[in-house]
């Protein structure tokens, strides 16, 4: 890899309709990027979302690994 090559940031992507409000991702996120909303998905769960101000601060994939509903993925990087 060239040193002049820019690194792309990783973005967290959450499928709100798959989220079942277990909040495991929130409990393991070291940078508090994911937060619980007051909105409800089509299944009646209050889902999680990425806080806009911290969108590119992802520290790894621990939140995606912890999600039992496979509602979290990453794009970029």
N, C-alpha and C positions, 0 to 999 in steps of 0.2 A: 504494500500500500504506500502510496506517495504521501509525503508529509504535507503537501499542499492540498491534498484532497480533503474536502469538507466532509465532516461526519453528519449524517442525517439523524435527526432526533427521532426517537421512538414515541409514538403516540398510542395511548391506551384507547381501545375501542370497546364500548360496552353495549351489548345487545339488551336493551331495556326490557324487551318482551320475554326474554329467557330468564331474567333475574327473578329469584323467588325470595328475596329479602332475608337471606341468612346472615348477611353482613360479615362473612368471614374475610372477604377482601378488605373491608374497612379495618378490621382488627389487625391485619398483618401488614398493611401498607406503611413502610417506615417513613415516608414523606407526607403522609396524610393527603394524598392526591385524590383519593376516592371518598365521596361523601354521600350520605343518605339524603334523598330528596323527600318532599312531601307529596310528590306526584305519584299517581297510581297507574300501573300498566294494565293491559287488557285482562290479565288474570287476577287483578285485585291486590297486587303486591306493591308496596312502596319501594321503588327500585333505587339503585345507586347510580351516580354519575361522576364524571371527572370534573374537578374544579377547574374552571377555565384559566385561572391565574397560575396554575401549576401543571398545565397540560403536558409540557415537554420535560418534566422533571422526573420521569419514571426511573426508578432505581433498579428495576429488574422485573422478573415475571412472577414474583411470589403471589401476587393477587390473582393472576390467571391460573396458577397452579392450584390455589386454594379453592377456586370457584367450582362447586360440585355440579353446576348447571352449564358449564362451558360458555358462560356469557361474556367472558373477557378475553380479548385478543389484543395483539399489538400490530401496528402498521409502521412502515418506515424502517430505518436502520438496517 
